[in-house]
Amino acid sequence: MSKKEAKNRYNLIDILRGIAVICMIIYHTMWDIVYMMGVDIPFFRTSGAHIFQQYILWSFVIISGFCVAMGKRTVKRGAIVFGVSVAMGLFTIFFMPEAAIYFGVLTFLGSAMIITRILQKPLSKIPYYIGMPLTLVLFFITYNVSDGSLGFGDLILCNLPEGLYHNLLTAYLGFPHNDFSSADYVPILPWIFLYLFGFYTYKLFKSKNLLRHLSVIKIPPLEWVGRQALIIYVAHQPVIMGILLLIFKKQF
């Protein structure tokens, strides 16, 4: 990173992303211990574990949406992230079929970068005070689409036609067919709306001259982790699995 790039970075964004990365490593380590090593971790079966997992996902999605509004070469970066996700998906399909990944978080983030860049002009015409509540409402309304309905949690507004849930393409959009399964699944719906919530949050910060406050806090180790998020995401699972195989002396 050049001195100019370092000067223009918003440290708090890197710190928050770094915290999310560390939490992701902790969560995936627990997941591997439970599902790959066969060891029961009671916490992993609680609502607390689900909330922890959702916090990690929400953090990545909102932060990425926040950053896309000020990023350059967004389509190129999105294509790179999407390409990395395809390579990782193919690796899991062929070498770890029991934990195969179709349309995981990297697939979504790469797609969302490209979609947002293509639609950036019309999206930017919507003021943040409309965009933020609108995207948040749409996110909650569509949160259950993967389960066949509109609504959030136990609140079901209406059931969706079964014809929407047809193949891998519909699964990518948010409508998985009955036999679909993935170790990590983040479809376009509902997550694109949370991503756009991050996009409009940046618009709020810029409009209110709040961006300068994001550079006040400095925690260099977390900032470094946040800046290396993609590399760490790609590398962390093989490293975790290698360590766990040595600890549990298990072979596949």
C-alpha positions, 0 to 999 in steps of 0.5 A: 500500500502506498503512503497516499492510499494509507492516508486515505483509508478509514481505519475504523472500517478496516478495524470492524472488518478485521474483527469480523474476520477474527470472529469468522475464523473462530466460528469456522473453527467451531464448525469444523470441530463439530461437523468434520471432527465429530466433536459436540460443542453445546454452544454451537446448537444454541441461538447464540451461535446463530446470532454470532454467525449472522453478526459476522455475515451482516458485518461483511455485507454492510461494510462491503456495501459501505465501501463500494460507494467510494471504491474504484474499479468496482466491476474488476474487483467484483469479478476477481472476488467472484472468480475466487469464489468459483475456484473455492467452490469447485475445490470444495465440490471435488475435494470436500463434497461433504462441505461443498459450497455453492453461492457462498459469501464471496459469490454474493459480494462479487455479484453485489459489487458488479450489480451496485456499480451497474445501477450506481447512477439510479441508486445514487438519485435516491437520498440516503434518508429514503434508501436506508429505511427502504433497503432495510425494510426490503431486507426483512420482508425478503429474509425468508425467501429461501424458505419459500415465503416473504417475512422475517423469522416466524413472521410469514407475510405470504408464501411464494410460488413453488415454481420459483424454486427450480434450479441452480440459477434460481438458488443463486437468486435466492430460491433454492430447489428442494435438493439444494444444499451448501455449506455456505449460502448467501444468495442475492435475495435478501442480502442485496438489500442489506448490501445497499443499506451499507451503500446508503449508510456511506451516503449518510456519512458523506452528506453529514461530513462524518467520514473524517471520524472514521480515521480517528481510531487506530488499532494497527493489528486489526487494521492489517487483518481487515485489509487482508480479509480476502486472502485470509478468507481463502487461506483460513479453512485449509489452515484450520483443517490442517491444524485440526487433523494434526490435533485429532489425528484424523485422516480422510 
